[in-house]
Amino acid sequence: MRVSVIGAGLGGLCLAQGLRGAGIDVGVHERDPAITARFQGYRLVLSPVGYEALRGCLPRRWHPLLDAILDDAVVEPLILDPHLNKIGELGPARSGLVVDRHVLRHLLLTGLTVHTDAALTGYGVLDHGEGRVEARFTHGHRTTADLLVGADGVGSAVRAVLSPQTVPADTGVRFVIGRTPMTERFAGLSRAFGSKIVGDGPSLLLGAMRFRTPPKQAAEELAPEVTLPDIGDYVRWAMILPPNGSLGAETPQEAVLSRIDGWHPDLRALVEEGDPDNSTLLSIRVVEPRERWARGPVTLLGDAIHATSPTGGNGANTALRDADLLRRCLLRVTEGTQDLLDAVGEYERQMFEYGAEAVRHSLEALPAYVSHPR
Ligand SMILES: Cc1cc2nc3c(=O)[nH]c(=O)nc-3n(C[C@H](O)[C@H](O)[C@H](O)COP(=O)(O)OP(=O)(O)OC[C@H]3O[C@@H](n4cnc5c(N)ncnc54)[C@H](O)[C@@H]3O)c2cc1C
């Protein structure tokens, strides 16, 4: 069986690793000219489901490395004023596993065949020939596969053909995000990590990424065949701008600084010292899975079919869950206990159900971040 995965995001790469481990021939096609072509380095909180799905797709020998590059985040989510005084509580203390997306992508890329500068432009289902689907890419390249998986994110080109009625909805909300190396000064902000800092306008959200072991060192010690980026601990800062909140000509840092005038000097310094290459503005668009498409050798995974708002903290976890579920369904095909199209249909049945729930949950969480809570 040959599988073509479109998109080298977390979902597509996780699936490709799982299939590679199962001895299935898999190739990944990515639109970006290079894997590091744009900002991808925010931290993600892994849920128990996401963590188990990721482990299920990774070779066992990399499990110690995965555990070494995580962070045990224990937070007491508070509501703080601009001078870091407690004015309320967001909820009970919670703990979770945090991972850096850029580092995780490097782990997931190891050993895979990834074709970059390969944007899918269309595909056709073949009646005969060596594979069942022919995918077409920019520069005139083509490839055939028994299964085509669109893991190409919220603007999915695969979805545009497979399910043209499923279109992203723009919430109008914008997300400004950046990161700053963790120094002693900013480590002193620990009370604010996981908390919401509120003034008269949009809230500021901080989160820490502290690797159990620096990723590069962890790979050298635990899995020398893996090369991980040389990055240190950092603080992620983010601000959600309500509808019509436009940046104009401002940089993401300027946009945040102009909204935290007079705030605690450490908060301002944190944003001022942010890494401009790792700060950006993102639109929050969602995709809700509604109508199933006709049975066939093309399917979707991750944000391509259930894009959530980041306020749900569940988009990546759900994409990883998809990858592991599809891997397990395809294993039955290689074992000869299920037909390919039945296996894909079973994956879609389950994925539609929990994917729709993930989107609902993330949208319910959005207003609390957008409104002014004071
Ligand atoms: C700021 C922020 C914070 C977040 N925090 C969390 C969190 O804490 N927990 C959580 O679970 N989720 C979180 N998420 C959501 C999570 O990052 C996404 O849900 C997840 O990355 C989706 O993975 P994916 O593989 O489906 O898509 P993507 O990661 O979007 O990958 C899609 C890939 O497909 C490529 N592509 C697009 N079009 C084509 C084409 N035509 N041909 C070939 N390739 C193409 C793209 O270049 C990209 O590499 C967060 C998101 C943001 C923005």
The ligand as a MOL file (V3000), in Angstrom:
LIG
                    3D

  0  0  0     0  0            999 V3000
M  V30 BEGIN CTAB
M  V30 COUNTS 53 58 0 0 0
M  V30 BEGIN ATOM
M  V30 1 C -0.8740 30.1570 18.4720 0
M  V30 2 C -1.4450 28.7820 18.4740 0
M  V30 3 C -1.4220 28.0420 19.6480 0
M  V30 4 C -1.9430 26.7500 19.6540 0
M  V30 5 N -1.9160 26.0250 20.8010 0
M  V30 6 C -2.4130 24.7710 20.7980 0
M  V30 7 C -2.3440 23.9530 21.9890 0
M  V30 8 O -1.8580 24.3500 23.0490 0
M  V30 9 N -2.8560 22.6970 21.9120 0
M  V30 10 C -3.4010 22.2090 20.7630 0
M  V30 11 O -3.8440 21.0590 20.7540 0
M  V30 12 N -3.4600 22.9540 19.6360 0
M  V30 13 C -2.9890 24.2020 19.6110 0
M  V30 14 N -3.0260 24.9460 18.4740 0
M  V30 15 C -3.6040 24.3760 17.2250 0
M  V30 16 C -2.5930 23.5280 16.4680 0
M  V30 17 O -1.3670 24.1910 16.2700 0
M  V30 18 C -3.1560 23.0750 15.1040 0
M  V30 19 O -4.4320 22.5550 15.3170 0
M  V30 20 C -2.2800 21.9860 14.4960 0
M  V30 21 O -1.0030 22.4780 14.2180 0
M  V30 22 C -2.9350 21.4250 13.2310 0
M  V30 23 O -2.0610 20.5230 12.6170 0
M  V30 24 P -2.3030 20.0710 11.1110 0
M  V30 25 O -1.1830 19.1190 10.8130 0
M  V30 26 O -3.6790 19.6160 10.9120 0
M  V30 27 O -2.1670 21.3880 10.2400 0
M  V30 28 P -0.9700 22.4220 10.0780 0
M  V30 29 O -0.0700 22.3830 11.2450 0
M  V30 30 O -1.6010 23.7070 9.6900 0
M  V30 31 O -0.1480 21.8710 8.8360 0
M  V30 32 C -0.6150 21.9310 7.5150 0
M  V30 33 C 0.5650 21.8660 6.5820 0
M  V30 34 O 0.0880 21.7290 5.2350 0
M  V30 35 C 0.8330 22.5820 4.3890 0
M  V30 36 N 0.0210 22.8990 3.2020 0
M  V30 37 C -1.0120 23.7690 3.0930 0
M  V30 38 N -1.5290 23.7480 1.8590 0
M  V30 39 C -0.8170 22.8370 1.1410 0
M  V30 40 C -0.8680 22.3630 -0.1890 0
M  V30 41 N -1.7710 22.8200 -1.0870 0
M  V30 42 N 0.0190 21.4220 -0.5870 0
M  V30 43 C 0.9500 20.9430 0.2860 0
M  V30 44 N 1.0450 21.3520 1.5740 0
M  V30 45 C 0.1730 22.2870 1.9970 0
M  V30 46 C 1.1430 23.7840 5.2490 0
M  V30 47 O 2.2420 24.5340 4.7580 0
M  V30 48 C 1.4320 23.1200 6.6100 0
M  V30 49 O 2.7840 22.7570 6.7530 0
M  V30 50 C -2.5090 26.2180 18.4570 0
M  V30 51 C -2.5300 26.9850 17.2890 0
M  V30 52 C -1.9980 28.2570 17.2970 0
M  V30 53 C -2.0260 29.0530 16.0190 0
M  V30 END ATOM
M  V30 BEGIN BOND
M  V30 1 1 1 2
M  V30 2 1 2 3
M  V30 3 2 2 52
M  V30 4 2 3 4
M  V30 5 1 4 5
M  V30 6 1 4 50
M  V30 7 2 5 6
M  V30 8 1 6 7
M  V30 9 1 6 13
M  V30 10 2 7 8
M  V30 11 1 7 9
M  V30 12 1 9 10
M  V30 13 2 10 11
M  V30 14 1 10 12
M  V30 15 2 12 13
M  V30 16 1 13 14
M  V30 17 1 14 15
M  V30 18 1 14 50
M  V30 19 1 15 16
M  V30 20 1 16 17
M  V30 21 1 16 18
M  V30 22 1 18 19
M  V30 23 1 18 20
M  V30 24 1 20 21
M  V30 25 1 20 22
M  V30 26 1 22 23
M  V30 27 1 23 24
M  V30 28 2 24 25
M  V30 29 1 24 26
M  V30 30 1 24 27
M  V30 31 1 27 28
M  V30 32 2 28 29
M  V30 33 1 28 30
M  V30 34 1 28 31
M  V30 35 1 31 32
M  V30 36 1 32 33
M  V30 37 1 33 34
M  V30 38 1 33 48
M  V30 39 1 34 35
M  V30 40 1 35 36
M  V30 41 1 35 46
M  V30 42 1 36 37
M  V30 43 1 36 45
M  V30 44 2 37 38
M  V30 45 1 38 39
M  V30 46 1 39 40
M  V30 47 2 39 45
M  V30 48 1 40 41
M  V30 49 2 40 42
M  V30 50 1 42 43
M  V30 51 2 43 44
M  V30 52 1 44 45
M  V30 53 1 46 47
M  V30 54 1 46 48
M  V30 55 1 48 49
M  V30 56 2 50 51
M  V30 57 1 51 52
M  V30 58 1 52 53
M  V30 END BOND
M  V30 END CTAB
M  END
